Amino acid sequence: MHALQYEVTLPADYDPGVIRARVARSGHLLDDWDGLGFKAYLLRERGVHGAPVNQYAPFYLWNTVEGMNRFLWGGAFQGFVDDFGRPAVRQWTGLAYEEAAGGDVTGSRAAFAVRRRQPVPQGGELTTLMEEAAVEVRRLADEEGAVLAAAAVDPHRWELVHFSLWEHDAPKADGDLFQVLHLSAPGLDRLPRGKQW
């Protein structure tokens, strides 16, 4: 499992309706992308739900490197680059993934997402720190209104990312809150559950 995200911060007076229309027009194009666990089309609107900026920031969990590379290098990503410029694409190695107990993620109303990036603390034992991240994923997935939760790590920057999807705008998770405009989830059932080692 691999996590990937890029983001574009838009001007304060940018009309978020442009992003909504873009997703409505083209979001379905990844609904059957081979190798993709899911893509959450994420938007923050300045002044809405405490967002300090306007930002479009899709988040992906990939089942295969081949699917991710075909997206990045096979032409699909070029549309974003043509419209917004080439962003820095962040990647993390998967640590853990869980879905809400008894939930149907593909039929859910994932309306909000929380993303928290944080440094891996110095001086701690890596095994313990990664176990704690996996436990946090299970805790988040068990919260009322949760749809799913994941954690991943970038061992170059030593950065953890926690990501969770929610049915409501009051999630029990710390981090940046995004609106989910669309969820493409062709390989959700193939994402490995639990910790990834």
Secondary structure, DSSP 8 states (H G I E B T S, - for coil): -EEEE--EEE-TT--HHHHHHHHHHHGGGGTT-TTEEEEEEEEE-TTSTT-SSEEE--EEEES-HHHHHHHHHSSTTHHHHHHH-----EEEEEEEEEE-TT--TTTS---EEEEEEEE--TTS-HHHHHHHHHHHHHHHHHSTTEEEEEEEEETTTTEEEEEEEESSS--S--SEEEEEEEEE-TTGGGS--EE--
